[in-house]
């Protein structure tokens, strides 16, 4: 019984990620993330321009995807192969409005 529950939980989480709205990159115009499109999966860094607003409405789920690498050497602490950052980020020069929990 426990195996069936764990298997179902795994499938549910996999479906949730598979149906996610992938977001990332450079925002050059006002943008709103709403719960109708849940979940949002940040797959690369997000940069919000000056004078641009990213609004995250109450009930919106935002998940950050971080790649897993087990071959990170001393010179690759933050970057894999010197190109793809392992951690994702949000740099905001404009505004971000997030209401709710």
C-alpha positions as CSV (number, residue, x, y, z in Angstrom):
1,X,0.0,0.0,0.0
2,X,2.8,2.4,0.9
3,X,4.5,1.7,-2.4
4,X,1.3,2.6,-4.3
5,X,1.0,5.9,-2.4
6,X,4.7,6.8,-3.1
7,X,4.3,5.8,-6.8
8,X,1.2,8.0,-7.1
9,X,2.9,10.9,-5.4
10,X,5.9,10.6,-7.8
11,X,3.6,10.5,-10.9
12,X,1.6,13.5,-9.6
13,X,4.8,15.6,-9.1
14,X,6.1,14.5,-12.5
15,X,2.9,15.6,-14.1
16,X,3.0,18.9,-12.2
17,X,6.5,19.7,-13.5
18,X,5.6,18.4,-17.1
19,X,2.6,20.8,-17.3
20,X,4.4,23.8,-15.8
21,X,4.8,27.1,-17.6
22,X,8.6,27.5,-18.2
23,X,9.8,31.1,-17.5
24,X,13.1,32.8,-17.6
25,X,15.1,35.4,-19.4
26,X,14.8,39.1,-19.9
27,X,11.5,40.8,-19.1
28,X,11.2,44.1,-21.1
29,X,7.5,44.7,-20.5
30,X,5.1,44.5,-17.6
31,X,4.2,40.9,-16.9
32,X,1.7,39.1,-14.6
33,X,2.0,35.5,-13.4
34,X,-1.4,34.2,-12.2
35,X,-2.6,31.0,-10.5
36,X,-4.6,30.1,-13.6
37,X,-1.3,29.0,-15.2
38,X,0.2,27.2,-12.2
39,X,2.9,26.2,-11.7
40,X,5.6,28.5,-13.1
41,X,9.0,26.8,-13.4
42,X,12.0,29.2,-13.5
43,X,14.4,27.4,-15.8
44,X,16.9,30.2,-16.3
45,X,17.7,33.5,-14.7
46,X,15.0,36.2,-14.7
47,X,16.0,39.8,-15.3
48,X,13.4,42.5,-14.9
49,X,14.3,45.8,-16.7
50,X,14.1,49.2,-15.0
51,X,10.6,50.6,-15.3
52,X,9.2,47.1,-15.8
53,X,6.9,45.3,-13.2
54,X,6.6,41.6,-12.7
55,X,3.4,41.0,-10.7
56,X,2.8,37.6,-9.1
57,X,-0.8,37.2,-8.0
58,X,-1.9,35.5,-4.8
59,X,-2.1,31.7,-5.2
60,X,0.6,31.6,-7.9
61,X,3.1,28.8,-7.5
62,X,6.7,29.6,-8.6
63,X,9.2,26.8,-8.6
64,X,12.9,27.2,-9.3
65,X,14.6,24.3,-11.1
66,X,18.2,23.8,-10.2
67,X,20.3,21.4,-12.3
68,X,22.2,18.7,-10.4
69,X,25.8,18.0,-11.3
70,X,28.0,15.7,-9.3
71,X,31.2,16.5,-11.4
72,X,31.7,20.1,-10.2
73,X,35.4,20.8,-9.8
74,X,37.0,23.8,-8.0
75,X,36.8,26.0,-11.1
76,X,33.1,25.1,-11.7
77,X,31.6,26.0,-8.3
78,X,28.8,28.2,-9.8
79,X,28.8,27.2,-13.4
80,X,28.7,23.9,-15.2
81,X,31.3,23.8,-18.0
82,X,31.8,27.5,-17.5
83,X,28.5,28.2,-19.4
84,X,25.2,27.2,-17.7
85,X,24.7,28.5,-14.1
86,X,23.7,25.8,-11.6
87,X,21.6,28.2,-9.5
88,X,18.9,30.3,-11.0
89,X,18.4,34.0,-10.1
90,X,16.1,36.9,-10.3
91,X,17.6,40.4,-10.9
92,X,15.2,43.2,-10.6
93,X,16.0,46.7,-11.6
94,X,12.3,47.5,-12.1
95,X,9.7,46.2,-9.6
96,X,8.3,42.9,-8.4
97,X,5.0,42.8,-6.7
98,X,4.1,39.5,-5.0
99,X,1.0,39.4,-2.8
100,X,-0.3,36.6,-0.6
101,X,1.7,33.5,0.5
